[in-house]
Amino acid sequence: MKPLIAPAAALRADRRPDHPTVVVDDVGVRYAGGERRHQVDQDFGVLVERWSGPATGIPQYGVLDPEVQWKAADRRLCAHCLDSPEREPGGAGGLWLLRGEAARCVWPADIRTTTPPICREHAELALERCATLRGGHLAVRVPEVEPVGVIGTLYDKGGPVSADELVLFTDAERLRFVLARYLVLELRGAVLDRTLTGTRDVSRAAQRDGAT
């Protein structure tokens, strides 16, 4: 049996948010001591949380490290090894392992998720070792992926309004006032990878599709 190595994207117990005080003005949110235009992510124009810590602590399985998630989702890197995962021959695309996010899908499906892709080797390892995934999961192949928004804390001039808020990149007004934690991807045209999706999960998906 291969030694147990935690996924690179798993949040470690010694990682914490570590950024200056958040200031809200007419332009949007920014960190104290600087201008928003110099602080936002240059690709997406949004202020992103800053985290620190050695990342050597106990992994919190099922919880994504925000900085690692952002890197892996933006560059489409494997959530486990941060390498570039292979694409399925024939145009079926990259591989994703999803827990409850695709529970109501009709295939092919468009799915929004914060989960980065995964290479097949580590998908097989995750299914072998992860009790949560063994309890129910869907493996999908995705031909087209696009970042469409963020999940983070929404502010107004009185301070934080709501946490874990989905803000799409098309919503320019709210985007100025969100402190982003996770990058949200839209998986377009996703189809089941039946070689990695359990029989019970395929059966449930087929029932939702109206298939026999």
MARBA-3410 file (N, C-alpha, C, O; in Angstrom, 1 decimal):
212
0.8,-1.2,0.0,0.0,0.0,0.0,0.9,1.2,0.0,1.9,1.3,0.7 ~ 0.5,2.2,-0.8,1.3,3.4,-0.9,1.1,4.2,0.4,0.1,4.2,1.0 ~ 2.2,4.9,0.8,2.1,5.7,2.1,1.0,6.8,1.9,0.8,7.3,0.8 ~ 0.4,7.1,3.0,-0.7,8.1,3.0,-0.1,9.5,3.0,0.6,9.9,4.0 ~ -0.3,10.2,1.9,0.1,11.6,1.8,-1.1,12.5,1.6,-1.9,12.2,0.7
-1.2,13.5,2.4,-2.4,14.3,2.3,-2.4,15.1,1.0,-1.3,15.5,0.5 ~ -3.6,15.4,0.4,-3.6,16.2,-0.8,-3.0,17.6,-0.6,-3.2,18.2,0.5 ~ -2.3,18.1,-1.6,-1.7,19.4,-1.4,-2.7,20.5,-1.1,-2.4,21.5,-0.5 ~ -4.0,20.3,-1.7,-5.0,21.4,-1.5,-5.7,21.3,-0.1,-6.6,22.1,0.2 ~ -5.4,20.2,0.7,-6.1,20.1,2.0,-5.6,21.2,2.9,-4.3,21.4,3.0
-6.5,21.9,3.6,-6.1,22.9,4.6,-5.4,22.2,5.8,-5.9,21.2,6.3 ~ -4.3,22.8,6.2,-3.5,22.3,7.4,-3.9,23.1,8.6,-4.3,24.3,8.5 ~ -3.8,22.5,9.8,-4.2,23.1,11.0,-3.4,24.3,11.4,-3.8,25.2,12.2 ~ -2.2,24.4,10.8,-1.3,25.6,11.2,-1.4,26.7,10.2,-0.6,27.6,10.2 ~ -2.4,26.7,9.3,-2.6,27.7,8.3,-3.7,28.7,8.8,-4.8,28.2,9.3
-3.5,30.0,8.7,-4.5,31.0,9.2,-4.5,32.2,8.2,-3.6,32.4,7.5 ~ -5.7,32.9,8.2,-5.7,34.1,7.4,-4.7,35.1,8.0,-4.6,35.2,9.3 ~ -4.0,35.8,7.2,-3.0,36.7,7.7,-2.9,37.9,6.7,-2.0,37.9,5.8 ~ -3.7,38.9,6.9,-3.6,40.1,6.1,-4.0,41.3,6.9,-4.5,41.2,8.0 ~ -3.7,42.5,6.4,-4.0,43.7,7.1,-5.5,43.9,7.2,-6.3,43.2,6.7
-5.9,44.9,8.0,-7.3,45.2,8.3,-8.0,45.5,6.9,-7.4,46.2,6.1 ~ -9.2,45.0,6.8,-9.9,45.3,5.6,-10.6,46.6,5.7,-11.3,46.9,6.7 ~ -10.5,47.5,4.8,-11.1,48.8,4.8,-12.1,48.9,3.6,-11.9,48.4,2.5 ~ -13.2,49.5,3.9,-14.3,49.7,2.9,-14.5,51.1,2.6,-14.7,52.0,3.5 ~ -14.4,51.5,1.3,-14.7,52.9,0.9,-15.5,52.8,-0.4,-16.0,51.8,-0.8
-15.7,53.9,-1.1,-16.5,54.0,-2.2,-16.0,53.1,-3.4,-16.8,52.7,-4.3 ~ -14.7,52.9,-3.4,-14.1,52.1,-4.5,-14.4,50.6,-4.3,-14.5,49.9,-5.3 ~ -14.5,50.2,-3.0,-14.6,48.8,-2.7,-13.9,48.4,-1.5,-13.5,49.3,-0.7 ~ -13.6,47.1,-1.3,-12.7,46.7,-0.2,-11.3,46.7,-0.6,-10.9,46.5,-1.7 ~ -10.4,47.0,0.4,-9.0,47.0,0.2,-8.3,46.7,1.6,-9.0,46.7,2.6
-7.0,46.5,1.5,-6.3,46.3,2.8,-5.7,47.6,3.2,-5.3,48.5,2.4 ~ -5.7,47.9,4.5,-5.2,49.1,5.1,-3.8,49.3,4.7,-3.0,48.4,4.7 ~ -3.4,50.6,4.3,-2.0,50.9,4.0,-1.7,50.8,2.5,-0.6,50.9,2.1 ~ -2.7,50.6,1.7,-2.5,50.5,0.2,-3.7,50.8,-0.6,-4.8,51.1,-0.1 ~ -3.5,50.9,-1.9,-4.6,51.1,-2.8,-5.1,49.8,-3.4,-4.4,48.9,-3.7
-6.4,49.8,-3.5,-7.1,48.6,-4.0,-6.5,48.1,-5.4,-6.3,46.9,-5.6 ~ -6.3,49.1,-6.3,-5.8,48.7,-7.6,-4.5,48.0,-7.6,-4.2,47.2,-8.6 ~ -3.7,48.1,-6.5,-2.4,47.5,-6.4,-2.5,46.1,-5.7,-1.6,45.4,-5.6 ~ -3.7,45.9,-5.1,-3.9,44.7,-4.2,-4.7,43.6,-4.8,-4.6,42.5,-4.4 ~ -5.5,43.9,-5.8,-6.5,42.9,-6.3,-5.7,41.9,-7.2,-4.6,42.2,-7.7
-6.3,40.8,-7.3,-5.8,39.8,-8.3,-5.9,40.4,-9.7,-6.9,40.9,-10.1 ~ -4.7,40.4,-10.4,-4.7,41.1,-11.7,-5.5,40.4,-12.8,-5.8,41.1,-13.8 ~ -5.7,39.1,-12.6,-6.5,38.4,-13.7,-8.0,38.6,-13.5,-8.7,38.7,-14.5 ~ -8.4,38.7,-12.2,-9.9,38.7,-12.0,-10.4,40.0,-11.3,-11.6,40.2,-11.1 ~ -9.5,40.9,-10.9,-9.9,42.2,-10.4,-10.6,42.1,-9.0,-11.5,42.9,-8.8
-10.3,41.1,-8.2,-10.9,40.9,-6.9,-9.9,40.8,-5.8,-8.8,40.3,-6.0 ~ -10.2,41.4,-4.7,-9.4,41.3,-3.5,-9.4,39.9,-2.9,-10.5,39.4,-2.7 ~ -8.3,39.3,-2.7,-8.2,37.9,-2.3,-7.6,37.8,-0.9,-6.7,38.5,-0.5 ~ -8.1,36.9,-0.1,-7.6,36.6,1.3,-6.1,36.2,1.2,-5.7,35.6,0.2 ~ -5.4,36.6,2.2,-4.0,36.2,2.3,-3.8,35.3,3.5,-4.4,35.5,4.6
-3.1,34.2,3.3,-3.0,33.2,4.4,-1.5,32.9,4.6,-0.6,33.2,3.7 ~ -1.1,32.5,5.8,0.2,32.2,6.2,0.3,30.9,7.0,-0.8,30.5,7.5 ~ 1.5,30.4,7.2,1.7,29.2,8.0,2.5,28.2,7.2,2.4,28.2,6.0 ~ 3.2,27.3,7.9,4.1,26.4,7.2,3.5,25.3,6.5,4.1,24.6,5.7 ~ 2.2,25.0,6.7,1.4,23.9,6.1,2.1,22.6,6.4,2.1,21.7,5.5
2.5,22.4,7.6,3.0,21.1,8.1,2.1,20.5,9.1,2.5,19.4,9.6 ~ 1.1,21.2,9.5,0.2,20.7,10.6,-0.7,19.5,10.1,-0.6,19.1,8.9 ~ -1.6,19.1,10.9,-2.6,18.1,10.6,-3.5,18.5,9.5,-4.1,19.6,9.6 ~ -3.7,17.7,8.5,-4.6,18.1,7.4,-6.0,18.0,7.8,-6.4,17.0,8.5 ~ -6.8,18.9,7.3,-8.3,18.9,7.6,-8.9,18.4,6.3,-9.3,19.2,5.4
-9.1,17.1,6.2,-9.6,16.5,4.9,-11.0,17.1,4.6,-11.8,17.2,5.5 ~ -11.2,17.4,3.4,-12.5,17.9,3.0,-12.6,19.4,3.0,-13.6,20.0,2.6 ~ -11.6,20.1,3.6,-11.5,21.6,3.6,-10.3,22.0,2.8,-9.2,21.5,3.0 ~ -10.5,22.9,1.8,-9.5,23.3,0.9,-8.7,24.5,1.5,-9.3,25.5,2.0 ~ -7.4,24.5,1.3,-6.6,25.6,1.6,-6.8,26.7,0.6,-6.6,26.5,-0.6
-7.3,27.9,1.0,-7.7,28.9,0.0,-6.6,29.3,-1.0,-6.9,29.4,-2.2 ~ -5.4,29.5,-0.6,-4.3,29.9,-1.5,-4.0,28.7,-2.5,-3.8,29.0,-3.7 ~ -3.9,27.5,-2.0,-3.6,26.4,-2.8,-4.8,26.1,-3.8,-4.6,25.8,-5.0 ~ -6.0,26.2,-3.3,-7.2,26.0,-4.1,-7.2,27.0,-5.3,-7.5,26.6,-6.4 ~ -6.9,28.3,-5.0,-6.9,29.3,-6.0,-5.9,29.0,-7.1,-6.2,29.1,-8.3
-4.7,28.6,-6.7,-3.7,28.3,-7.7,-4.1,27.0,-8.5,-3.9,27.1,-9.7 ~ -4.6,26.0,-7.8,-4.9,24.8,-8.5,-6.1,25.0,-9.5,-6.1,24.4,-10.6 ~ -7.1,25.7,-9.0,-8.3,25.9,-9.8,-8.0,26.8,-11.0,-8.4,26.6,-12.1 ~ -7.2,27.9,-10.8,-6.8,28.8,-11.8,-6.0,28.2,-12.9,-6.2,28.4,-14.1 ~ -5.0,27.3,-12.5,-4.1,26.7,-13.5,-4.5,25.3,-13.9,-3.8,24.7,-14.7
-5.6,24.8,-13.3,-6.1,23.5,-13.6,-5.1,22.4,-13.2,-4.7,21.6,-14.0 ~ -4.6,22.5,-12.0,-3.6,21.6,-11.5,-4.3,20.6,-10.6,-5.3,20.8,-10.0 ~ -3.7,19.4,-10.5,-4.2,18.3,-9.7,-4.3,18.7,-8.2,-3.3,19.2,-7.7 ~ -5.4,18.6,-7.6,-5.6,19.0,-6.2,-4.7,18.2,-5.2,-4.4,18.7,-4.1 ~ -4.2,17.0,-5.7,-3.4,16.2,-4.8,-1.9,16.5,-5.0,-1.2,16.7,-4.0
-1.4,16.6,-6.2,0.0,16.7,-6.4,0.4,18.0,-7.0,1.6,18.3,-7.2 ~ -0.5,18.9,-7.4,-0.3,20.2,-8.1,0.5,20.0,-9.4,1.2,21.0,-9.8 ~ 0.4,18.9,-10.0,0.9,18.7,-11.4,-0.2,18.9,-12.4,-1.4,18.9,-12.0 ~ 0.1,19.0,-13.6,-0.9,19.1,-14.7,-1.5,17.8,-14.9,-0.8,16.9,-15.5 ~ -2.8,17.5,-14.6,-3.4,16.2,-14.9,-3.6,16.0,-16.4,-3.7,16.9,-17.2
-3.6,14.7,-16.7,-3.8,14.3,-18.1,-5.3,14.6,-18.6,-6.2,14.6,-17.7 ~ -5.5,14.8,-19.9,-6.8,14.9,-20.4,-7.2,13.6,-21.1,-6.3,12.9,-21.7 ~ -8.4,13.2,-21.0,-8.9,12.0,-21.6,-8.8,12.1,-23.2,-9.3,13.1,-23.7 ~ -8.2,11.1,-23.8,-8.2,11.1,-25.3,-9.6,11.2,-25.9,-10.6,10.7,-25.3 ~ -9.7,11.8,-27.0,-11.1,11.9,-27.7,-11.9,13.1,-27.3,-13.0,13.2,-27.6
-11.3,14.1,-26.5,-11.9,15.3,-26.2,-12.8,15.3,-25.0,-13.6,16.2,-24.7 ~ -12.8,14.2,-24.2,-13.6,14.1,-23.0,-13.2,15.0,-21.9,-14.0,15.4,-21.0 ~ -11.9,15.4,-21.9,-11.4,16.5,-21.0,-10.8,16.0,-19.7,-10.6,14.8,-19.5 ~ -10.6,17.0,-18.8,-10.0,16.8,-17.5,-11.0,16.0,-16.6,-12.2,15.9,-16.8 ~ -10.4,15.5,-15.5,-11.1,14.7,-14.5,-11.4,15.5,-13.2,-10.5,16.1,-12.7
-12.6,15.4,-12.7,-13.0,15.9,-11.4,-13.7,14.8,-10.6,-14.4,14.0,-11.1 ~ -13.4,14.8,-9.3,-14.1,14.0,-8.3,-15.0,15.0,-7.5,-14.5,15.9,-6.9 ~ -16.3,14.7,-7.5,-17.2,15.6,-6.8,-18.0,14.8,-5.8,-18.3,13.6,-6.0 ~ -18.2,15.4,-4.6,-19.0,14.7,-3.6,-20.4,14.9,-3.8,-21.1,14.2,-4.5 ~ -21.0,16.0,-3.1,-22.5,16.1,-3.2,-22.9,17.2,-4.3,-24.0,17.4,-4.4
-21.9,17.8,-5.0,-22.2,18.9,-5.8,-23.0,18.6,-7.1,-23.6,19.5,-7.6 ~ -22.9,17.3,-7.5,-23.6,17.0,-8.8,-24.8,16.1,-8.5,-25.2,15.4,-9.4 ~ -25.4,16.2,-7.3,-26.4,15.3,-6.9,-27.7,15.4,-7.8,-28.4,14.5,-7.9 ~ -27.9,16.6,-8.4,-29.1,16.7,-9.2,-28.9,17.0,-10.7,-29.7,17.5,-11.4 ~ -27.8,16.5,-11.2,-27.4,16.8,-12.5,-28.1,15.9,-13.6,-28.4,14.8,-13.3
-28.3,16.5,-14.7,-28.7,15.8,-15.9,-27.6,15.9,-16.9,-27.1,17.0,-17.1 ~ -27.1,14.8,-17.4,-25.9,14.7,-18.2,-26.1,14.9,-19.7,-27.1,14.4,-20.2 ~ -25.2,15.6,-20.4,-24.0,16.3,-19.9,-24.5,17.5,-19.1,-25.6,18.0,-19.3 ~ -23.7,18.0,-18.1,-24.1,19.0,-17.2,-23.1,20.1,-17.1,-21.9,19.9,-17.4 ~ -23.6,21.3,-16.7,-22.8,22.4,-16.4,-22.8,22.5,-14.8,-23.8,22.7,-14.2
-21.6,22.5,-14.2,-21.5,22.4,-12.7,-20.6,23.5,-12.2,-19.5,23.6,-12.8 ~ -21.0,24.2,-11.2,-20.1,25.2,-10.6,-19.5,24.5,-9.3,-20.2,23.9,-8.5 ~ -18.2,24.7,-9.2,-17.5,24.0,-8.1,-16.3,24.8,-7.7,-15.7,25.5,-8.5 ~ -15.8,24.6,-6.4,-14.5,25.1,-6.0,-13.5,24.0,-6.1,-12.3,24.3,-5.8 ~ -13.9,22.8,-6.4,-13.0,21.7,-6.4,-12.0,21.7,-7.6,-12.5,21.9,-8.7
-10.7,21.7,-7.4,-9.8,21.6,-8.5,-9.8,20.2,-9.2,-10.4,19.3,-8.6 ~ -9.3,20.1,-10.4,-9.2,18.8,-11.0,-8.3,17.8,-10.3,-7.7,18.2,-9.3 ~ -8.2,16.6,-10.8,-7.3,15.6,-10.2,-6.8,14.6,-11.2,-7.6,14.4,-12.2 ~ -5.6,14.2,-11.1,-5.1,13.2,-12.0,-5.7,11.8,-11.7,-6.1,11.6,-10.6 ~ -5.7,10.9,-12.7,-6.4,9.6,-12.4,-5.7,8.8,-11.3,-6.4,8.2,-10.5
-4.4,8.9,-11.3,-3.7,8.1,-10.2,-4.1,8.5,-8.8,-4.4,7.7,-8.0 ~ -4.2,9.8,-8.6,-4.6,10.3,-7.3,-6.1,10.2,-7.1,-6.6,10.2,-5.9 ~ -6.9,10.2,-8.2,-8.4,9.9,-8.0,-8.6,8.5,-7.5,-9.4,8.3,-6.6 ~ -7.8,7.6,-8.1,-8.0,6.2,-7.6,-7.5,6.1,-6.1,-8.1,5.3,-5.4 ~ -6.4,6.8,-5.8,-6.0,6.7,-4.4,-7.0,7.3,-3.5,-7.2,6.8,-2.4
-7.6,8.5,-3.9,-8.6,9.1,-3.0,-9.8,8.2,-2.8,-10.3,8.1,-1.7 ~ -10.2,7.5,-3.8,-11.4,6.6,-3.7,-11.1,5.4,-2.8,-11.9,4.9,-2.2 ~ -9.8,5.1,-2.8,-9.4,3.9,-2.0,-9.3,4.4,-0.5,-9.6,3.6,0.4 ~ -8.8,5.6,-0.2,-8.5,6.0,1.1,-9.6,6.9,1.8,-9.7,6.9,3.0 ~ -10.4,7.6,1.0,-11.3,8.6,1.5,-12.7,8.0,1.8,-13.4,7.6,0.9
-13.1,7.9,3.1,-14.4,7.3,3.5,-15.5,8.2,2.9,-16.6,7.6,2.6 ~ -15.4,9.5,2.9,-16.5,10.3,2.4,-16.8,10.1,0.9,-17.9,10.0,0.6 ~ -15.7,9.9,0.1,-15.9,9.7,-1.3,-16.5,8.3,-1.5,-17.3,8.1,-2.4 ~ -16.0,7.3,-0.7,-16.5,6.0,-0.9,-18.0,5.9,-0.5,-18.7,5.0,-1.0 ~ -18.5,6.8,0.3,-19.9,6.9,0.7,-20.8,7.4,-0.4,-22.0,7.3,-0.3
-20.2,8.0,-1.5,-21.0,8.6,-2.6,-20.2,9.6,-3.3,-19.8,10.6,-2.7 ~ -20.0,9.5,-4.6,-19.2,10.4,-5.3,-19.6,10.3,-6.8,-20.2,9.3,-7.2 ~ -19.2,11.3,-7.6,-19.3,11.3,-9.0,-18.0,11.7,-9.6,-17.4,12.7,-9.2 ~ -17.5,10.9,-10.5,-16.3,11.3,-11.3,-16.8,11.8,-12.7,-17.5,11.1,-13.3 ~ -16.3,12.9,-13.1,-16.7,13.5,-14.3,-15.6,13.9,-15.2,-14.5,14.3,-14.7
-15.7,13.8,-16.5,-14.8,14.4,-17.5,-15.4,15.6,-18.0,-16.6,15.7,-18.3 ~ -14.5,16.6,-18.2,-15.0,18.0,-18.5,-14.2,18.5,-19.7,-13.0,18.7,-19.6 ~ -14.8,18.8,-20.8,-14.1,19.3,-22.0,-13.8,20.8,-21.9,-12.9,21.3,-22.6 ~ -14.6,21.6,-21.1,-14.4,23.0,-21.1,-14.6,23.5,-19.7,-15.6,23.2,-19.0 ~ -13.7,24.4,-19.2,-13.7,24.9,-17.8,-13.5,26.4,-17.9,-12.6,26.9,-18.6
-14.2,27.2,-17.1,-14.0,28.6,-17.0,-14.2,29.1,-15.6,-15.2,28.7,-14.9 ~ -13.3,29.9,-15.1,-13.5,30.6,-13.8,-14.7,31.6,-14.0,-14.7,32.4,-14.9 ~ -15.7,31.5,-13.1,-16.9,32.3,-13.3,-17.2,33.2,-12.0,-18.1,34.1,-12.1 ~ -16.4,33.1,-10.9,-16.7,33.9,-9.8,-15.9,33.4,-8.6,-14.9,32.7,-8.7 ~ -16.3,33.9,-7.4,-15.6,33.6,-6.2,-16.6,33.3,-5.1,-17.7,33.7,-5.2
-16.1,32.7,-4.0,-16.8,32.6,-2.8,-16.0,33.3,-1.7,-14.8,33.1,-1.6 ~ -16.6,34.2,-1.0,-15.9,35.0,0.0,-16.8,35.8,0.9,-18.0,35.5,1.0 ~ -16.3,36.7,1.6,-17.0,37.6,2.6,-17.4,38.9,1.9,-16.6,39.6,1.4 ~ -18.7,39.1,1.9,-19.2,40.3,1.3,-19.3,41.4,2.3,-19.7,41.2,3.5 ~ -18.9,42.6,2.0,-18.8,43.8,2.9,-19.7,44.9,2.4,-20.0,45.0,1.2
-20.2,45.7,3.3,-20.7,47.1,3.0,-19.9,48.0,3.9,-19.0,47.6,4.6 ~ -20.3,49.3,4.0,-19.5,50.3,4.7,-19.5,50.0,6.2,-18.8,50.6,7.0 ~ -20.5,49.2,6.7,-20.6,48.9,8.1,-19.7,47.7,8.5,-19.6,47.4,9.7 ~ -19.1,47.0,7.5,-18.3,45.9,7.8,-18.8,44.6,7.1,-19.6,44.8,6.1 ~ -18.4,43.5,7.5,-18.8,42.2,6.8,-20.3,42.0,6.9,-20.9,42.2,8.0
-20.9,41.6,5.8,-22.4,41.4,5.7,-22.7,39.9,5.7,-23.6,39.4,6.5 ~ -22.0,39.1,4.9,-22.2,37.7,4.9,-21.0,37.0,4.4,-20.2,37.5,3.6 ~ -20.8,35.8,5.0,-19.6,35.0,4.6,-20.1,33.9,3.6,-21.3,33.7,3.5 ~ -19.1,33.3,3.0,-19.4,32.2,2.0,-20.4,32.6,1.0,-21.3,31.9,0.6 ~ -20.2,33.8,0.5,-21.1,34.4,-0.5,-20.6,34.1,-1.9,-19.4,34.4,-2.2
-21.4,33.6,-2.8,-21.0,33.4,-4.2,-21.2,34.7,-5.0,-22.3,35.3,-5.0 ~ -20.2,35.2,-5.6,-20.2,36.4,-6.4,-19.6,36.1,-7.7,-18.5,35.7,-7.8 ~ -20.4,36.3,-8.8,-20.0,36.0,-10.1,-19.2,37.2,-10.7,-19.4,38.4,-10.3 ~ -18.3,36.9,-11.6,-17.5,37.9,-12.2,-18.4,38.9,-13.1,-17.9,40.0,-13.4 ~ -19.5,38.5,-13.4,-20.5,39.4,-14.2,-21.1,40.4,-13.3,-21.7,41.3,-13.8
-21.0,40.2,-12.0,-21.6,41.1,-11.0,-20.6,42.1,-10.5,-20.1,42.0,-9.4 ~ -20.3,43.1,-11.4,-19.2,44.0,-11.1,-19.4,44.8,-9.8,-18.4,45.1,-9.1 ~ -20.6,45.2,-9.5,-20.8,46.0,-8.3,-20.5,45.2,-7.0,-19.8,45.7,-6.2 ~ -21.0,44.0,-6.9,-20.8,43.2,-5.7,-19.3,42.7,-5.6,-18.7,42.5,-4.6 ~ -18.7,42.5,-6.8,-17.3,42.0,-6.9,-16.4,43.0,-6.2,-15.4,42.6,-5.6
-16.7,44.3,-6.3,-15.8,45.3,-5.6,-15.8,45.2,-4.1,-14.9,45.6,-3.4 ~ -16.9,44.6,-3.6,-17.0,44.6,-2.1,-16.9,43.2,-1.5,-17.4,42.9,-0.4 ~ -16.3,42.3,-2.2,-16.1,40.9,-1.7,-14.6,40.6,-1.4,-13.8,41.0,-2.3 ~ -14.3,40.0,-0.3,-13.0,39.5,0.0,-13.0,38.1,-0.3,-13.6,37.3,0.4 ~ -12.4,37.7,-1.4,-12.5,36.4,-2.0,-11.7,35.3,-1.2,-10.5,35.6,-0.8
-12.2,34.2,-1.1,-11.5,33.0,-0.4,-11.2,31.9,-1.5,-10.1,31.5,-1.6 ~ -12.3,31.6,-2.2,-12.1,30.5,-3.2,-12.5,31.0,-4.6,-13.4,31.8,-4.8 ~ -11.8,30.4,-5.6,-12.2,30.6,-7.0,-13.2,29.6,-7.4,-13.0,28.4,-7.1 ~ -14.2,30.0,-8.1,-15.3,29.1,-8.5,-15.1,28.8,-10.0,-15.0,29.8,-10.8 ~ -15.2,27.6,-10.3,-15.1,27.1,-11.7,-16.4,26.7,-12.2,-17.2,26.1,-11.5
-16.7,26.9,-13.5,-17.8,26.2,-14.1,-17.3,25.1,-15.1,-16.6,25.4,-16.0 ~ -17.8,23.9,-14.8,-17.4,22.8,-15.6,-18.5,22.6,-16.6,-19.7,22.3,-16.3 ~ -18.2,22.8,-17.9,-19.2,22.8,-18.9,-19.2,21.5,-19.7,-18.1,21.0,-20.2 ~ -20.4,21.0,-19.9,-20.5,19.7,-20.7,-19.9,18.5,-20.0,-19.5,17.6,-20.6 ~ -20.0,18.5,-18.6,-19.4,17.4,-17.9,-20.2,16.1,-18.1,-21.4,16.1,-18.2
-19.5,15.0,-18.3,-20.1,13.7,-18.4,-19.5,12.7,-17.4,-18.4,12.9,-17.0 ~ -20.3,11.7,-17.0,-19.8,10.8,-16.0,-18.6,10.0,-16.6,-18.6,9.5,-17.7 ~ -17.6,9.8,-15.7,-16.6,8.8,-16.0,-16.9,7.5,-15.2,-16.7,7.4,-14.0 ~ -17.5,6.6,-15.9,-18.1,5.4,-15.3,-17.0,4.5,-14.8,-17.3,3.6,-14.0 ~ -15.8,4.7,-15.2,-14.7,3.8,-14.7,-14.3,4.2,-13.3,-13.6,3.4,-12.6
-14.7,5.4,-12.9,-14.3,5.8,-11.5,-15.6,6.1,-10.6,-15.4,6.4,-9.4 ~ -16.7,6.1,-11.2,-18.0,6.4,-10.5,-18.6,5.1,-10.1,-18.8,4.2,-10.9 ~ -18.9,4.9,-8.8,-19.4,3.6,-8.3,-20.7,3.3,-8.9,-21.5,4.1,-9.4 ~ -21.1,2.0,-8.9,-22.3,1.5,-9.5,-23.5,2.2,-8.9,-24.4,2.5,-9.6 ~ -23.5,2.3,-7.6,-24.7,3.0,-6.9,-24.8,4.4,-7.4,-25.9,4.9,-7.6
-23.7,5.1,-7.5,-23.7,6.5,-7.9,-24.2,6.7,-9.4,-24.9,7.6,-9.7 ~ -23.7,5.7,-10.3,-24.1,5.8,-11.7,-25.6,5.5,-11.7,-26.3,6.1,-12.5 ~ -26.1,4.5,-10.9,-27.5,4.2,-10.9,-28.4,5.4,-10.5,-29.4,5.7,-11.2 ~ -27.9,6.1,-9.5,-28.7,7.3,-9.1,-28.7,8.4,-10.2,-29.7,9.0,-10.5 ~ -27.5,8.6,-10.8,-27.4,9.5,-11.9,-28.3,9.1,-13.1,-29.0,10.0,-13.7
-28.3,7.8,-13.4,-29.2,7.4,-14.5,-30.7,7.6,-14.2,-31.4,7.9,-15.1 ~ -31.0,7.4,-12.9,-32.4,7.6,-12.6,-32.8,9.1,-12.7,-33.9,9.4,-13.1 ~ -31.9,10.0,-12.4,-32.1,11.4,-12.6,-32.2,11.8,-14.1,-33.0,12.7,-14.4 ~ -31.5,11.0,-14.9,-31.5,11.3,-16.4,-32.8,10.7,-17.0,-33.1,11.0,-18.1 ~ -33.5,9.8,-16.3,-34.6,9.1,-16.9,-34.1,7.9,-17.7,-34.9,7.3,-18.4
-32.8,7.5,-17.5,-32.3,6.3,-18.2,-32.7,5.1,-17.5,-33.2,5.1,-16.4 ~ -32.6,3.9,-18.2,-32.9,2.7,-17.6,-31.7,2.0,-17.0,-31.7,0.9,-16.4
END
